Amino acid sequence: MDIPDSLFAEAKACAHSRGVPMRQLVEDGLRQVIRQYQTKHAAYKLRDGSFGGKGLREGLDWPAVRGAIYSGRGE
């Protein structure tokens, strides 16, 4: 394993300041990163922004809505 000298020096100083062996610091760091990689993040859930009603207004259908949205944009 090749660790940049500056990172190694920083890790060594951190281990020394906490009074733990360098080996323990490295093991703890690896365990923490592995746990983060293994943790499944909950999928983003979009709040329900709908409101009461019975759907589209009478006389309006989805093709008409789509046509109004894209009116003047290439169609």
Secondary structure, DSSP 4 states (H G I P E B T S, - for coil): ----HHHHHHHHHHHHHHT--HHHHHHHHHHHHHHHHHPPPPPP-------SS-SSPTT--HHHHHHHHTTTTT-
